[in-house]
């Protein structure tokens, strides 16, 4: 885990380290660090093809999204009881405390745990304890997103949506993740209609490894109000105009985009082009244990590779509050925190 005194950060990142921030695109299983992975594997007698932290981290050289997902699901298989989920959530919320991520929205994917016989009640028992401690300990704001795996049939997702009904108050939104290219948004229209009836906010991964048309379909067919990733929007000028006009947030994950070969290098990333065209772009870490850094590391990379300015950094942070699935008064309160910080640290 990084800290806000990291000497490798550039001056802009050091300045924004103590700034209040939001993170809106975080898969909780993707925050499972190698030491914790090995500890839980030993605890439950799960056989892994890795004997050390170094061997786990050596496997992070992914060739595409699927090669990452193979390791991701293997890692998640060590999560078996409420204590495991407590430690998983506690570890990430400690990152929030250290990096001043005052509000986070965390994707929880219960379908991932079903092969090990782990029910949603067990998952939430552990998460609830860690979240309650963070809220009472330092006022951490947390929203959970019930995220579905698009490589599985929609019928499976609908069954999970129904199974989550007793826990509806735990979740602010639903999402759609996993392999994108062969599983278009059109496959999940019933799921999103049913979720909307239940009052969930709606987001979905689109335009990461899939084309810009998947972003358009997520907006038109699924009626989402936020897009996770969305970087392929650069391929469709009309779509860019629509996203800017409607202020549809994109939860962009720079280090993830490089690790999963969406871009060969961060210097090719179009994030600031999108920002300058008026899109509501936010910065997030996605799966920080696998992609080389938490939220601050993503900002630091934008500074070192794309010369991020203070003005751009503030726009990205402010967009994070605007894009959050929070009531308007809560967003205003967060923005006031930001204004106070900027007044004290011009």
C-alpha positions in Angstrom: 0.0 0.0 0.0 1.2 3.5 -0.9 1.3 6.5 1.4 0.9 10.2 0.9 4.5 11.0 1.6 5.8 9.0 -1.4 8.9 10.9 -2.6 8.4 9.5 -6.1 5.3 11.6 -6.6 5.5 14.8 -8.6 4.6 18.2 -7.2 1.0 18.1 -8.4 0.4 14.6 -6.9 2.0 15.6 -3.6 -0.3 18.6 -3.6 -3.5 16.6 -4.2 -2.5 13.7 -1.9 -4.2 15.3 1.1 -7.1 16.6 -1.0 -10.5 14.9 -0.4 -11.2 12.6 -3.3 -13.7 10.0 -4.5 -13.0 6.6 -6.1 -15.9 5.2 -8.1 -14.4 2.2 -10.0 -12.9 -0.3 -7.7 -13.5 -4.1 -7.8 -13.0 -5.2 -4.2 -11.5 -8.6 -5.3 -9.0 -6.6 -7.3 -7.7 -5.0 -4.2 -6.5 -8.4 -2.8 -2.8 -8.0 -2.3 -0.4 -10.8 -2.8 0.5 -11.3 0.9 -3.2 -11.5 1.9 -3.9 -13.8 -1.0 -1.2 -16.3 0.1 -2.3 -16.0 3.7 -5.9 -16.9 2.9 -4.9 -19.7 0.5 -2.9 -21.3 3.3 -5.7 -20.7 5.8 -8.2 -22.6 3.6 -5.8 -25.1 2.0 -6.3 -23.7 -1.5 -3.6 -24.8 -3.9 -2.1 -21.9 -5.9 0.6 -22.1 -8.6 2.6 -19.5 -6.6 4.8 -20.0 -3.6 5.8 -16.4 -2.8 4.7 -12.8 -3.2 7.3 -12.4 -5.9 5.8 -15.3 -7.9 2.3 -13.8 -7.6 3.5 -10.4 -8.7 5.4 -11.9 -11.6 2.1 -13.1 -13.0 0.8 -9.5 -13.3 2.3 -9.2 -16.8 -1.1 -9.6 -18.6 -1.5 -9.9 -22.3 -5.2 -9.0 -22.4 -8.3 -8.7 -20.2 -8.9 -12.5 -20.2 -5.4 -13.3 -18.9 -6.0 -10.9 -16.1 -9.5 -12.4 -15.3 -8.0 -15.9 -15.1 -5.7 -14.8 -12.3 -8.4 -12.5 -10.7 -10.9 -15.4 -10.3 -8.2 -17.7 -9.0 -7.3 -15.1 -6.4 -10.9 -14.6 -5.4 -11.3 -18.3 -4.8 -9.4 -18.0 -1.5 -12.2 -15.9 0.0 -14.3 -18.3 2.0 -15.7 -16.9 5.2 -16.8 -13.6 6.8 -13.4 -13.0 8.3 -11.8 -13.1 4.9 -14.2 -10.6 3.5 -13.7 -8.4 6.5 -9.9 -8.3 6.0 -10.4 -7.7 2.2 -12.6 -4.7 2.8 -10.5 -3.4 5.8 -7.4 -3.5 3.7 -8.9 -1.3 0.9 -10.6 1.1 3.3 -7.3 1.7 5.0 -6.0 2.8 1.6 -8.9 5.2 1.5 -7.9 6.6 4.9 -4.2 7.0 3.9 -4.9 8.5 0.5 -7.8 10.7 1.6 -10.4 9.0 -0.5 -13.4 10.3 1.5 -16.0 8.6 -0.6 -15.7 5.3 -2.5 -18.0 3.1 -4.5 -17.0 -0.5 -4.5 -18.0 -3.2 -6.9 -19.0 -6.5 -5.3 -19.5 -9.5 -7.5 -21.3 -12.3 -5.5 -21.4 -14.6 -8.6 -17.6 -14.9 -8.2 -17.9 -16.7 -4.8 -20.7 -19.1 -5.7 -18.4 -21.9 -7.0 -16.9 -22.0 -3.5 -20.4 -22.2 -2.0 -20.1 -18.7 -0.4 -23.5 -16.9 0.0 -24.1 -13.2 -0.2 -24.9 -13.1 3.5 -21.4 -14.3 4.4 -19.8 -11.7 2.1 -21.8 -8.8 3.5 -21.3 -9.9 7.1 -17.6 -9.3 6.7 -17.9 -6.2 4.6 -20.4 -4.6 7.0 -18.1 -4.9 9.9 -15.2 -3.3 8.1 -17.4 -0.5 6.7 -18.9 0.2 10.1 -15.4 0.5 11.6 -14.2 2.9 8.9 -17.3 5.1 9.2 -17.0 5.4 13.0 -13.2 5.6 12.8 -12.7 8.4 10.3 -16.0 9.1 8.7 -15.5 7.0 5.6 -18.3 7.2 3.1 -18.9 3.9 1.2 -21.3 2.8 -1.5 -21.5 -0.8 -2.7 -22.3 -1.7 -6.3 -23.9 -5.1 -7.0 -21.9 -6.0 -10.0 -22.7 -8.9 -12.4 -20.5 -11.1 -14.6 -21.3 -10.7 -18.2 -19.6 -13.9 -19.3 -22.4 -15.8 -17.5 -26.0 -16.0 -18.8 -28.4 -13.2 -18.0 -30.6 -15.8 -16.2 -27.8 -16.3 -13.6 -27.6 -12.5 -13.1 -31.4 -12.3 -12.7 -31.2 -15.1 -10.1 -28.5 -13.2 -8.2 -30.5 -9.9 -8.4 -33.4 -11.7 -6.8 -31.2 -13.3 -4.2 -30.0 -9.8 -3.3 -33.5 -8.5 -2.6 -33.2 -9.1 1.2 -30.0 -7.0 1.1 -31.2 -4.2 -1.1 -30.3 -1.5 1.3 -26.6 -2.5 1.1 -26.3 -1.4 -2.5 -26.5 1.9 -4.3 -26.3 0.6 -7.8 -25.8 -2.4 -10.1 -22.9 -2.8 -12.6 -21.8 -5.1 -15.3 -18.2 -6.4 -15.5 -15.9 -9.3 -16.7 -15.0 -10.0 -20.3 -16.6 -7.4 -22.5 -15.9 -8.1 -26.2 -18.1 -11.1 -26.7 -20.9 -10.2 -24.3 -22.6 -7.0 -25.5 -24.9 -4.8 -23.4 -27.9 -6.0 -25.4 -27.6 -9.4 -23.6 -28.7 -7.8 -20.3 -31.7 -5.6 -21.0 -34.0 -7.6 -18.7 -31.6 -7.5 -15.9 -31.3 -3.7 -16.1 -35.1 -3.2 -16.4 -35.6 -5.3 -13.3 -32.9 -3.5 -11.4 -34.4 -0.1 -12.3 -37.7 -1.3 -10.9 -35.9 -2.0 -7.6 -34.6 1.5 -7.5 -30.9 0.8 -8.2 -28.7 3.4 -9.9 -27.3 1.9 -13.2 -23.8 1.7 -14.5 -21.9 -0.8 -16.7 -18.5 -1.5 -18.1 -18.4 -0.5 -21.8 -15.8 0.7 -24.3 -12.8 -0.9 -22.6 -12.0 -3.9 -24.9 -15.4 -3.5 -26.6 -16.1 -0.9 -29.2 -17.7 2.5 -28.9 -21.0 1.1 -30.0 -21.1 -0.8 -26.7 -21.1 2.6 -24.9 -24.0 3.7 -27.0 -25.9 0.5 -26.4 -25.3 0.7 -22.6 -26.9 4.2 -22.7 -29.8 3.4 -25.0 -30.6 -0.2 -24.1 -29.6 -0.5 -20.5 -30.4 3.1 -19.6 -27.2 3.5 -17.5 -26.3 7.0 -16.2 -22.6 6.3 -15.8 -20.1 4.3 -17.9 -17.2 2.4 -16.4 -14.1 2.9 -18.6 -15.6 4.3 -21.8 -12.3 5.2 -23.4 -13.3 3.8 -26.8 -15.7 6.8 -27.0 -12.8 8.5 -28.8 -13.7 6.5 -31.9 -17.1 8.1 -32.3 -17.3 11.8 -32.6 -21.1 11.9 -32.3 -21.0 9.8 -29.1 -18.4 12.2 -27.6 -20.7 15.1 -28.2 -23.6 13.2 -26.5 -21.5 12.2 -23.5 -20.3 15.8 -23.1 -23.8 17.3 -23.5 -25.4 14.9 -21.1 -22.5 14.9 -18.6 -22.4 11.2 -18.6 -19.5 10.2 -16.2 -16.8 7.9 -17.4 -14.9 6.2 -14.6 -11.5 5.9 -16.3 -8.7 3.7 -15.0 -5.4 4.8 -16.5 -3.0 2.2 -15.1 -5.5 -0.5 -15.8 -5.8 0.6 -19.4 -2.0 0.1 -19.9 -1.7 -3.2 -18.0 -4.6 -4.7 -20.0 -3.2 -3.4 -23.3 -6.0 -0.9 -24.1 -3.0 1.5 -24.7 0.6 0.4 -25.3 1.7 3.2 -23.0 0.1 5.9 -20.8 1.6 8.6 -23.0 -1.0 7.5 -25.7 -3.9 7.8 -23.4 -6.6 10.3 -24.4 -7.9 11.1 -21.0 -7.1 14.8 -21.2 -8.5 15.1 -24.7 -11.8 13.8 -23.3 -11.6 16.2 -20.3 -11.0 19.2 -22.5 -14.0 18.3 -24.7 -16.2 18.7 -21.7 -16.7 15.1 -20.6 -17.2 14.2 -17.0 -14.0 12.2 -16.6 -13.0 10.6 -13.3 -9.8 8.8 -12.2 -9.9 5.4 -10.5 -7.7 2.4 -9.8 -10.0 -0.5 -11.0 -8.0 -3.5 -9.6 -5.1 -1.9 -7.8 -3.4 -5.0 -6.5 -3.0 -6.2 -10.1 -2.5 -3.0 -12.1 0.4 -1.3 -10.2 -1.2 1.3 -7.9 -4.0 2.8 -6.0 -5.8 6.0 -6.8 -2.8 8.3 -6.0 -0.5 6.2 -8.2 -2.9 6.7 -11.1 -2.8 10.4 -10.6 1.0 10.3 -10.3 1.3 8.4 -13.5 -0.9 11.0 -15.3 1.5 13.7 -14.0 4.7 11.9 -15.0 3.5 10.6 -18.4 1.0 13.3 -19.5 2.1 16.3 -17.5 -1.2 16.7 -15.6 -1.6 20.2 -14.3 -3.2 21.4 -11.0 -6.2 22.6 -12.9 -6.7 19.2 -14.6 -6.3 17.4 -11.3 -8.9 19.6 -9.6 -11.3 19.0 -12.5 -10.9 15.2 -12.2 -11.4 15.3 -8.5 -14.4 17.5 -8.7 -15.9 15.2 -11.4 -15.5 12.3 -9.0 -17.9 14.0 -6.6 -20.3 15.0 -9.3 -20.4 11.4 -10.7 -21.0 9.7 -7.3 -24.2 7.9 -6.6 -25.0 10.2 -3.7 -27.8 12.6 -2.9 -27.3 16.1 -4.1 -26.7 17.4 -0.5 -24.0 14.9 0.1 -22.3 15.9 -3.2 -22.4 19.5 -2.2 -20.9 18.7 1.2 -18.0 16.9 -0.5 -17.5 19.8 -2.9 -17.4 22.1 0.1 -14.6 20.0 1.6 -12.7 20.4 -1.7 -13.2 24.1 -1.8 -11.9 24.4 1.8 -8.8 22.4 0.9 -8.1 24.5 -2.1 -8.6 27.7 -0.1 -6.0 26.4 2.5 -3.6 24.9 -0.1 -3.8 27.2 -3.2 
